[in-house]
Amino acid sequence: MSSSDTRQMPAYTRSFIERRRLNWFPLGLMYASYYICRYNLSYANASIRAEYGWSKEEIGYVITSFFWIYAIGQFINGQIIDRFGGRRMILFGAVFIIALNALFGFGESIGALSYFIMIWSLNGYFQAFGAPAIVKVNANWFALRERGTFTGIFGMMIQAGRWAVIPIATYVLTNSRWPWLFYLPAIITGAAAIYAWLHVEDHPEDLGFPSVVPLSKEEGSDLKPASFRYTMKKVLTSKTLWLISGAYFCTGVVRSGLEQWFPSYLTEVHKLPQDSFAFQVTAYGMPLGAVLGAVAAGWTSDKIFQGRRGPSAAILYFGQLVLLILFNIYTGPVISGIFLILLSFFVNGPHSLLGGAAAIDFGGRKAAASAAGLIDAFQYVGAGLTGFLIGGILDKFGWGGWATSLSGFALLGGILMVIIWNAKPEEATSPS
């Protein structure tokens, strides 16, 4: 196969396209339900603090416990998923996420900070079965020059989980008590798991379709899982993956720093109740901005930069930097809401692109989940800093330190992506 041929988009039959849609849609909904069981805490944050008299730093330990255990889980679970398959393991994780969200809501009757830290950290570990599993399945169903675009589409579906949290949170906090912010997402995740179990398959070959992404000679000629030695070597010896992981660490700080604290910012600084029009516009607008950022990053990396992920990501990181600087200069409920929505666009573009398409690009079919696990682990090491550390900064310096503490990470992420501006994997050819 010539190099010019490998750059062409594969020709798909109608039956394949329809079956692939039936595969990725429930898979996307499955992970969206994971998000519902994760972002619910940011909306319950203020209510929990008020009920138990906790400081921002104290609730920050609950947040940090999730992120750092999630980071460990990403690296471990990526290896597990490469051996047992994405379909099986994303459903495995869902079972425990359902139980742990129910237990978190039950914690209202216990009220101990240590209890909430333990339950939410376990939720973090099982949440870490989601992203590598998504990447693992998609590595088998999408070719190089369409991965960025479909990563954007998946980003849109995943953000549906964040959208779903908003009406749930508004209703619960207006009509009931905060534990239902954990009970209802558990029920929704159960329904999504049943839907995914009925329709998702790991490989098109399992259904009699030809391979979309031929295995390389290095990977072998079959679909058997690669050895632990192979996946570890593939991931740990890739300079590009390490640079991407460093940038993803920066994404973790900025993304989670915004998403975990913006509800408290709007209610405390601008005195906006969570059921107010301005709060709702911002809350719904941020996932919309995230969707558009994911789609734009994926499309430009596929169509304009010919499969290179660095240029799109670098531009978006530097955009974050500019917006974070402006955030402290121009204040007010309307302009702050606009900045938060724009930041979601610029932050979630690299998040979707690097954690999805780039992991497949440089991990390959047999090590895709391991690559995703390494990259995402770094994101959540960074995200963990946005719990107790950002909480402590807010307790000591107030909200003026919020955007300032995030801006340096946006700059560093952009620099790292400039370094890999021209990085692009060699496209696999069929084994001889």
PABAMAR-624679 format. One record per residue (C-alpha): residue in one letter; residue number from 1; x, y, z. Coordinates in steps of 0.001 Angstrom, whole numbers, plus 500000, padded with zeros to 6 digits. Layout:
// residues N
(r a, NUM, (X, Y, Z))
...
***
This chain:
// residues 432
(r m, 1, (500000, 500000, 500000))
(r s, 2, (501515, 503331, 499024))
(r s, 3, (501778, 506281, 501369))
(r s, 4, (499344, 508222, 499207))
(r d, 5, (496814, 505439, 499535))
(r t, 6, (497060, 505351, 503309))
(r r, 7, (496127, 509009, 503457))
(r q, 8, (492801, 508433, 501757))
(r m, 9, (489614, 508094, 503747))
(r p, 10, (488340, 504502, 503775))
(r a, 11, (485307, 503652, 501629))
(r y, 12, (482537, 502362, 503873))
(r t, 13, (479400, 500426, 503028))
(r r, 14, (476038, 501731, 504177))
(r s, 15, (475603, 498729, 506478))
(r f, 16, (478948, 499450, 508146))
(r i, 17, (478106, 503127, 508676))
(r e, 18, (474749, 502239, 510202))
(r r, 19, (476267, 499626, 512497))
(r r, 20, (479077, 501924, 513541))
(r r, 21, (476493, 504555, 514461))
(r l, 22, (474697, 501949, 516558))
(r n, 23, (478026, 501294, 518255))
(r w, 24, (479283, 504795, 519008))
(r f, 25, (475958, 506323, 520035))
(r p, 26, (475274, 504076, 523052))
(r l, 27, (478993, 504109, 523863))
(r g, 28, (478897, 507908, 523984))
(r l, 29, (475764, 507879, 526133))
(r m, 30, (477421, 505428, 528485))
(r y, 31, (480309, 507790, 529100))
(r a, 32, (477963, 510783, 529286))
(r s, 33, (476272, 509028, 532201))
(r y, 34, (479694, 508696, 533853))
(r y, 35, (479906, 512496, 533654))
(r i, 36, (476546, 512902, 535371))
(r c, 37, (477937, 510880, 538278))
(r r, 38, (481020, 513099, 538409))
(r y, 39, (479902, 516683, 537827))
(r n, 40, (477051, 516399, 540320))
(r l, 41, (479495, 517215, 543127))
(r s, 42, (480320, 520666, 541754))
(r y, 43, (476630, 521608, 542023))
(r a, 44, (476245, 520040, 545456))
(r n, 45, (479466, 521699, 546678))
(r a, 46, (477904, 524772, 548293))
(r s, 47, (474994, 522853, 549860))
(r i, 48, (477305, 520290, 551440))
(r r, 49, (479617, 522989, 552794))
(r a, 50, (476663, 524857, 554252))
(r e, 51, (475191, 521750, 555896))
(r y, 52, (478393, 520702, 557652))
(r g, 53, (480112, 524089, 558022))
(r w, 54, (483120, 523033, 555957))
(r s, 55, (485612, 525458, 554421))
(r k, 56, (486435, 525472, 550727))
(r e, 57, (489715, 523745, 551512))
(r e, 58, (487892, 520934, 553360))
(r i, 59, (485495, 520195, 550484))
(r g, 60, (488575, 520536, 548286))
(r y, 61, (489992, 517381, 549859))
(r v, 62, (486945, 515469, 548615))
(r i, 63, (487539, 516868, 545128))
(r t, 64, (491267, 516118, 545214))
(r s, 65, (490725, 512553, 546434))
(r f, 66, (488616, 511867, 543347))
(r f, 67, (491114, 513300, 540909))
(r w, 68, (494262, 511703, 542282))
(r i, 69, (492739, 508245, 542643))
(r y, 70, (491290, 508739, 539157))
(r a, 71, (494807, 509484, 537904))
(r i, 72, (496155, 506256, 539409))
(r g, 73, (493173, 504382, 537992))
(r q, 74, (493773, 505752, 534516))
(r f, 75, (497255, 504282, 534318))
(r i, 76, (496254, 500938, 535845))
(r n, 77, (492957, 500599, 534007))
(r g, 78, (494431, 501449, 530615))
(r q, 79, (496522, 498294, 530881))
(r i, 80, (493498, 496254, 532028))
(r i, 81, (491308, 497542, 529199))
(r d, 82, (493907, 496710, 526549))
(r r, 83, (493620, 493102, 527717))
(r f, 84, (489907, 492686, 528402))
(r g, 85, (488335, 495134, 525928))
(r g, 86, (486598, 498483, 526164))
(r r, 87, (483007, 497213, 526067))
(r r, 88, (483379, 494882, 529017))
(r m, 89, (485324, 497282, 531201))
(r i, 90, (483225, 500413, 530715))
(r l, 91, (480221, 498386, 531880))
(r f, 92, (482239, 496971, 534787))
(r g, 93, (483090, 500493, 535918))
(r a, 94, (479469, 501612, 535621))
(r v, 95, (478277, 499025, 538156))
(r f, 96, (480532, 500455, 540858))
(r i, 97, (479856, 504081, 539917))
(r i, 98, (476141, 503490, 540439))
(r a, 99, (476728, 501982, 543879))
(r l, 100, (479202, 504661, 544984))
(r n, 101, (476980, 507577, 543991))
(r a, 102, (474154, 506024, 546002))
(r l, 103, (476513, 505625, 548968))
(r f, 104, (477650, 509258, 548648))
(r g, 105, (474029, 510420, 548903))
(r f, 106, (473521, 508109, 551886))
(r g, 107, (476447, 509891, 553524))
(r e, 108, (474111, 512719, 554528))
(r s, 109, (473212, 510668, 557596))
(r i, 110, (476892, 510130, 558439))
(r g, 111, (478322, 513597, 557850))
(r a, 112, (481983, 512690, 558287))
(r l, 113, (484487, 514290, 555942))
(r s, 114, (486535, 511083, 555913))
(r y, 115, (483508, 509109, 554695))
(r f, 116, (482927, 511441, 551740))
(r i, 117, (486623, 511394, 550854))
(r m, 118, (486658, 507584, 550856))
(r i, 119, (483502, 507172, 548747))
(r w, 120, (484387, 509887, 546234))
(r s, 121, (487941, 508608, 545805))
(r l, 122, (486569, 505120, 545019))
(r n, 123, (484205, 506745, 542529))
(r g, 124, (487300, 508289, 540969))
(r y, 125, (488942, 504910, 540508))
(r f, 126, (485965, 503317, 538772))
(r q, 127, (485326, 506456, 536711))
(r a, 128, (488798, 505783, 535301))
(r f, 129, (487440, 502829, 533344))
(r g, 130, (485534, 505250, 531087))
(r a, 131, (487944, 507297, 528982))
(r p, 132, (490427, 504494, 528129))
(r a, 133, (487537, 502197, 527239))
(r i, 134, (486078, 504796, 524862))
(r v, 135, (489484, 505226, 523222))
(r k, 136, (490024, 501464, 523006))
(r v, 137, (486751, 500822, 521177))
(r n, 138, (487124, 503817, 518875))
(r a, 139, (490663, 502813, 517930))
(r n, 140, (489088, 499836, 516154))
(r w, 141, (486272, 501704, 514420))
(r f, 142, (487827, 504978, 513146))
(r a, 143, (490701, 505647, 510730))
(r l, 144, (493405, 508294, 511291))
(r r, 145, (491948, 511069, 509149))
(r e, 146, (488499, 510834, 510777))
(r r, 147, (489505, 510401, 514416))
(r g, 148, (489737, 514100, 515182))
(r t, 149, (486285, 514794, 513753))
(r f, 150, (484668, 511879, 515539))
(r t, 151, (486459, 512791, 518748))
(r g, 152, (484627, 516101, 518476))
(r i, 153, (481330, 514273, 518005))
(r f, 154, (482062, 512129, 521038))
(r g, 155, (482931, 515282, 522928))
(r m, 156, (479456, 516562, 522124))
(r m, 157, (477834, 513387, 523435))
(r i, 158, (479941, 513357, 526564))
(r q, 159, (479030, 516963, 527317))
(r a, 160, (475406, 515832, 527293))
(r g, 161, (476238, 514409, 530689))
(r r, 162, (477163, 517858, 531942))
(r w, 163, (473993, 519302, 530452))
(r a, 164, (471920, 516655, 532160))
(r v, 165, (473367, 517584, 535552))
(r i, 166, (472057, 521153, 535282))
(r p, 167, (468284, 520472, 535269))
(r i, 168, (468771, 517677, 537794))
(r a, 169, (470673, 520030, 540102))
(r t, 170, (468212, 522888, 539601))
(r y, 171, (465231, 520673, 540407))
(r v, 172, (466840, 518880, 543352))
(r l, 173, (468258, 521972, 545031))
(r t, 174, (464961, 523817, 544573))
(r n, 175, (462599, 521022, 545625))
(r s, 176, (464544, 518478, 547635))
(r r, 177, (467885, 517851, 549329))
(r w, 178, (471349, 517456, 547839))
(r p, 179, (471577, 513607, 548207))
(r w, 180, (469193, 513263, 545276))
(r l, 181, (471915, 514847, 543150))
(r f, 182, (473637, 511473, 543567))
(r y, 183, (470669, 509091, 543597))
(r l, 184, (469169, 510269, 540298))
(r p, 185, (472445, 510089, 538306))
(r a, 186, (472938, 506529, 539592))
(r i, 187, (469547, 505543, 538153))
(r i, 188, (470322, 507193, 534792))
(r t, 189, (473685, 505427, 534578))
(r g, 190, (471988, 502088, 535133))
(r a, 191, (469710, 502675, 532147))
(r a, 192, (472653, 503760, 529956))
(r a, 193, (474615, 500641, 530928))
(r i, 194, (471794, 498353, 529795))
(r y, 195, (471577, 500180, 526459))
(r a, 196, (475344, 499930, 525899))
(r w, 197, (475456, 496257, 526882))
(r l, 198, (472897, 495460, 524176))
(r h, 199, (474598, 497304, 521297))
(r v, 200, (478326, 498030, 521750))
(r e, 201, (480966, 495739, 520212))
(r d, 202, (484747, 496049, 520486))
(r h, 203, (485735, 495379, 516840))
(r p, 204, (484009, 495686, 513469))
(r e, 205, (485579, 492307, 512685))
(r d, 206, (483427, 490791, 515458))
(r l, 207, (480417, 491576, 513282))
(r g, 208, (481911, 490390, 509996))
(r f, 209, (483085, 493786, 508722))
(r p, 210, (486605, 494322, 507367))
(r s, 211, (489203, 496090, 509466))
(r v, 212, (489049, 499898, 509393))
(r v, 213, (492543, 500322, 510806))
(r p, 214, (494901, 497558, 509652))
(r l, 215, (497254, 496269, 512320))
(r s, 216, (500896, 497183, 511831))
(r k, 217, (503640, 494596, 511553))
(r e, 218, (504709, 495576, 515045))
(r e, 219, (501237, 494779, 516399))
(r g, 220, (500855, 491456, 514626))
(r s, 221, (498179, 490057, 512368))
(r d, 222, (495428, 489190, 514860))
(r l, 223, (493204, 490888, 517411))
(r k, 224, (494621, 489102, 520442))
(r p, 225, (495556, 491477, 523285))
(r a, 226, (499146, 492639, 523284))
(r s, 227, (501448, 491712, 526140))
(r f, 228, (501943, 493960, 529139))
(r r, 229, (505548, 494408, 528033))
(r y, 230, (504443, 495593, 524590))
(r t, 231, (501900, 498154, 525836))
(r m, 232, (504232, 499518, 528515))
(r k, 233, (507106, 499874, 526066))
(r k, 234, (504840, 501448, 523442))
(r v, 235, (503631, 504083, 525886))
(r l, 236, (506667, 504775, 528051))
(r t, 237, (509201, 505126, 525223))
(r s, 238, (507173, 507643, 523204))
(r k, 239, (508547, 511175, 523585))
(r t, 240, (505424, 512545, 521919))
(r l, 241, (503103, 510825, 524392))
(r w, 242, (505085, 512255, 527301))
(r l, 243, (504841, 515787, 525899))
(r i, 244, (501119, 515323, 525303))
(r s, 245, (500790, 514057, 528881))
(r g, 246, (502532, 517182, 530159))
(r a, 247, (500120, 519375, 528236))
(r y, 248, (497224, 517303, 529534))
(r f, 249, (498427, 517962, 533088))
(r c, 250, (497969, 521646, 532306))
(r t, 251, (494527, 520961, 530870))
(r g, 252, (493598, 519176, 534082))
(r v, 253, (494448, 522204, 536196))
(r v, 254, (492625, 524732, 534016))
(r r, 255, (489608, 522605, 533090))
(r s, 256, (488850, 521266, 536548))
(r g, 257, (489781, 524539, 538186))
(r l, 258, (486999, 526176, 536212))
(r e, 259, (484409, 523417, 536276))
(r q, 260, (484645, 522526, 539969))
(r w, 261, (484424, 526089, 541248))
(r f, 262, (482364, 528159, 538804))
(r p, 263, (478986, 527465, 540515))
(r s, 264, (480387, 528731, 543821))
(r y, 265, (481963, 531714, 542040))
(r l, 266, (478680, 532791, 540463))
(r t, 267, (476678, 532378, 543669))
(r e, 268, (479224, 534002, 545997))
(r v, 269, (480703, 536781, 543846))
(r h, 270, (477745, 537730, 541661))
(r k, 271, (474990, 536577, 544048))
(r l, 272, (473295, 534486, 541368))
(r p, 273, (470994, 531729, 542676))
(r q, 274, (471407, 528462, 540783))
(r d, 275, (467882, 528756, 539368))
(r s, 276, (468454, 532330, 538114))
(r f, 277, (468460, 533071, 534378))
(r a, 278, (472070, 534329, 534307))
(r f, 279, (473357, 531282, 536204))
(r q, 280, (471441, 528895, 533948))
(r v, 281, (472693, 530565, 530755))
(r t, 282, (476280, 530214, 531944))
(r a, 283, (475793, 526652, 533183))
(r y, 284, (474230, 525502, 529899))
(r g, 285, (476544, 527635, 527800))
(r m, 286, (479735, 526112, 529183))
(r p, 287, (479012, 522568, 527918))
(r l, 288, (477901, 524102, 524609))
(r g, 289, (481217, 525938, 524387))
(r a, 290, (482975, 522668, 525250))
(r v, 291, (481160, 520847, 522446))
(r l, 292, (482032, 523504, 519883))
(r g, 293, (485647, 523520, 521057))
(r a, 294, (485908, 519739, 520731))
(r v, 295, (484390, 519775, 517249))
(r a, 296, (486557, 522683, 516095))
(r a, 297, (489754, 521130, 517449))
(r g, 298, (489018, 517763, 515864))
(r w, 299, (487930, 519137, 512497))
(r t, 300, (490866, 521530, 512124))
(r s, 301, (493380, 518843, 513107))
(r d, 302, (491922, 516451, 510502))
(r k, 303, (491174, 518826, 507637))
(r i, 304, (493552, 521769, 508004))
(r f, 305, (496544, 520173, 509735))
(r q, 306, (496248, 516728, 508023))
(r g, 307, (496034, 514660, 511206))
(r r, 308, (498511, 516693, 513264))
(r r, 309, (497079, 517458, 516713))
(r g, 310, (499734, 519898, 517961))
(r p, 311, (498780, 523028, 515976))
(r s, 312, (495086, 523005, 516913))
(r a, 313, (495889, 522332, 520565))
(r a, 314, (498586, 525032, 520761))
(r i, 315, (496274, 527724, 519383))
(r l, 316, (493592, 526809, 521900))
(r y, 317, (495993, 526805, 524854))
(r f, 318, (497172, 530316, 524036))
(r g, 319, (493529, 531356, 523696))
(r q, 320, (492939, 530130, 527254))
(r l, 321, (495813, 532282, 528476))
(r v, 322, (494387, 535451, 526954))
(r l, 323, (490905, 534813, 528355))
(r l, 324, (492177, 534050, 531864))
(r i, 325, (494089, 537342, 531905))
(r l, 326, (491004, 539239, 530737))
(r f, 327, (488803, 537461, 533301))
(r n, 328, (490350, 539421, 536178))
(r i, 329, (490261, 542718, 534300))
(r y, 330, (486617, 542744, 533234))
(r t, 331, (484143, 541601, 535891))
(r g, 332, (480374, 541411, 536224))
(r p, 333, (477776, 538618, 535970))
(r v, 334, (477287, 538973, 532218))
(r i, 335, (480912, 539364, 531114))
(r s, 336, (482055, 536682, 533573))
(r g, 337, (479499, 534286, 532105))
(r i, 338, (480703, 535047, 528583))
(r f, 339, (484332, 534447, 529583))
(r l, 340, (483444, 531135, 531248))
(r i, 341, (481661, 529934, 528108))
(r l, 342, (484560, 531002, 525894))
(r l, 343, (487024, 529334, 528243))
(r s, 344, (485059, 526099, 527949))
(r f, 345, (485550, 526291, 524178))
(r f, 346, (489315, 526825, 524417))
(r v, 347, (489879, 524355, 527268))
(r n, 348, (487808, 521438, 526028))
(r g, 349, (489196, 521550, 522504))
(r p, 350, (492622, 520253, 523606))
(r h, 351, (490968, 518026, 526216))
(r s, 352, (488931, 516162, 523618))
(r l, 353, (491644, 516127, 520962))
(r l, 354, (494618, 514981, 523009))
(r g, 355, (492840, 512493, 525244))
(r g, 356, (490964, 510922, 522337))
(r a, 357, (492487, 511218, 518876))
(r a, 358, (496126, 511644, 519928))
(r a, 359, (495975, 508637, 522264))
(r i, 360, (494799, 506448, 519387))
(r d, 361, (497325, 507999, 516979))
(r f, 362, (500371, 507254, 519082))
(r g, 363, (499165, 504218, 520996))
(r g, 364, (497872, 502179, 518064))
(r r, 365, (495010, 499694, 518207))
(r k, 366, (496653, 497395, 520728))
(r a, 367, (497951, 500030, 523138))
(r a, 368, (495306, 502749, 522680))
(r a, 369, (493824, 502354, 526159))
(r s, 370, (497285, 502331, 527765))
(r a, 371, (498191, 505543, 525927))
(r a, 372, (494902, 507139, 526941))
(r g, 373, (495504, 506024, 530517))
(r l, 374, (498945, 507625, 530648))
(r i, 375, (497728, 510894, 529142))
(r d, 376, (494592, 511110, 531273))
(r a, 377, (496492, 510186, 534432))
(r f, 378, (498528, 513359, 534037))
(r q, 379, (495378, 515397, 533503))
(r y, 380, (493948, 514267, 536805))
(r v, 381, (497154, 514728, 538739))
(r g, 382, (496769, 518336, 537643))
(r a, 383, (493055, 518328, 538361))
(r g, 384, (493765, 517206, 541915))
(r l, 385, (495516, 520509, 542547))
(r t, 386, (492215, 522280, 541948))
(r g, 387, (490677, 520703, 545048))
(r f, 388, (492483, 521499, 548280))
(r l, 389, (495042, 523845, 546640))
(r i, 390, (492578, 526082, 544803))
(r g, 391, (490264, 525805, 547798))
(r g, 392, (493090, 527024, 550022))
(r i, 393, (493919, 529864, 547615))
(r l, 394, (490277, 530944, 547640))
(r d, 395, (490106, 530818, 551434))
(r k, 396, (493272, 532939, 551716))
(r f, 397, (493168, 535320, 548736))
(r g, 398, (489545, 535288, 547632))
(r w, 399, (488236, 534876, 544091))
(r g, 400, (490843, 537245, 542661))
(r g, 401, (493379, 534422, 542831))
(r w, 402, (491210, 531988, 540887))
(r a, 403, (491929, 532812, 537230))
(r t, 404, (495442, 534023, 538040))
(r s, 405, (496385, 530634, 539505))
(r l, 406, (495262, 528893, 536289))
(r s, 407, (496860, 531120, 533650))
(r g, 408, (500447, 529832, 533876))
(r f, 409, (499276, 526301, 533090))
(r a, 410, (497584, 527484, 529912))
(r l, 411, (500861, 529068, 528794))
(r l, 412, (502865, 525913, 529527))
(r g, 413, (500385, 523718, 527651))
(r g, 414, (500709, 525896, 524577))
(r i, 415, (504507, 525748, 524666))
(r l, 416, (504464, 521934, 524867))
(r m, 417, (502158, 521703, 521873))
(r v, 418, (504412, 523986, 519832))
(r i, 419, (507224, 521494, 520474))
(r i, 420, (505195, 518695, 518821))
(r w, 421, (503716, 520954, 516132))
(r n, 422, (504686, 518558, 513320))
(r a, 423, (504262, 515252, 515181))
(r k, 424, (502124, 512722, 513333))
(r p, 425, (502054, 508913, 513575))
(r e, 426, (502958, 506699, 510677))
(r e, 427, (499765, 505180, 509334))
(r a, 428, (499637, 501425, 509692))
(r t, 429, (499750, 499137, 506724))
(r s, 430, (498354, 495654, 506488))
(r p, 431, (500729, 492965, 507680))
(r s, 432, (502496, 491132, 504926))
***
